[in-house]
Amino acid sequence: MSTLFLSISLAFIMPMMVMSIATMMSKKTINEREKSSPFECGFDPKSSARMPFSIQFFLIAVIFLIFDVEIALILPTINIIKTSNIMVWTLTIMSFIMILMGGLYHEWNQGALKWAE
């Protein structure tokens, strides 16, 4: 019981100590305009260094990432076919794929997959 309590308390105390030390060490001084502006060989920048970013690229990337991870979760289940009941495996995989298709249908209906109008 005491080793379990010690392990759990260390699991909470150590990250708190690391975060507090990192916070104390990363205190920034006063922000100056020159420090936060991009450096262009000593000259003042002609325009903003931040370029506008299309939200469509971001949405497609997030959707791809979600579906890619979910497909990667399906692939190892192929090895389970030999050891499990084929009916249970089929129902599990089909329900997982139906949830994926429901998410894709929802994204399609919301217009997240429209690239240009």
LINGI-V156970 format. One line per field, one symbol per residue. burial: I if it has 16 or more other C-alpha atoms within 10 Angstrom, else O. A space follows every 10 residues. Layout:
BEGIN
burial->???
END
This chain:
BEGIN
burial->OOOOOOOOOO OOOOOOOOOO OOOOOOOOOO OOOOOOOOOO OOOOOOOOOO OOOOOOOOOO OOOOOOOOOO OOOOOOOOOO OOOOOOOOIO OOOOOIOOOI OOOIOOOOOO OOOOOOO
END
